[in-house]
Amino acid sequence: MIVLALLRKYWLHLVIAGLLGAAAYGIYNHGKSVERAVWQIKWSDRDTADARAQAEAERSARTEEQRRAEAMAGVQRDATQAIEKLRGDADSANAATGRLRDELAKLQARLGGTGNGAGTAISSASATRAAMVLSDLYGSCQTRLNELSQAFDRGRVAALACEASFDGLKSRAGK
């Protein structure tokens, strides 16, 4: 009973206190949702900036990859052209070697067919043998020289292509 009596006497105060409490909780809750909205906007802005930065980085990486691929294709094309030129030069050298061998064979035949006397036949035979030895020696030396020349030329072209590739990769990385 005492509680009812007190409630009747202070009911207005209790209602006002309840309304004030509800208003304080509403204000607190409103402030909290405003703060969340502000942070949500900040996070959205940050996410948008991150997405833009990532797209720009991918675009830049693609551009760099294309540049490197084009540089490598150019180096490959130049190396292929240089090798083809070297092959042509080697073919020309081999043809010249063949012509010289033919000339040496003709010289051998001519030296082998000259001479009427016994002394001349002996000197002719030794001249023929000497010419044949020199011809064979020259032929083997020229063949080996051509092989070495082709190997060194291929190595030089490969080294230049490698250097050009490295310079193409290095030029962008240093910037």
Beta strands, then each sheet from edge to edge (+ up, - down):
end
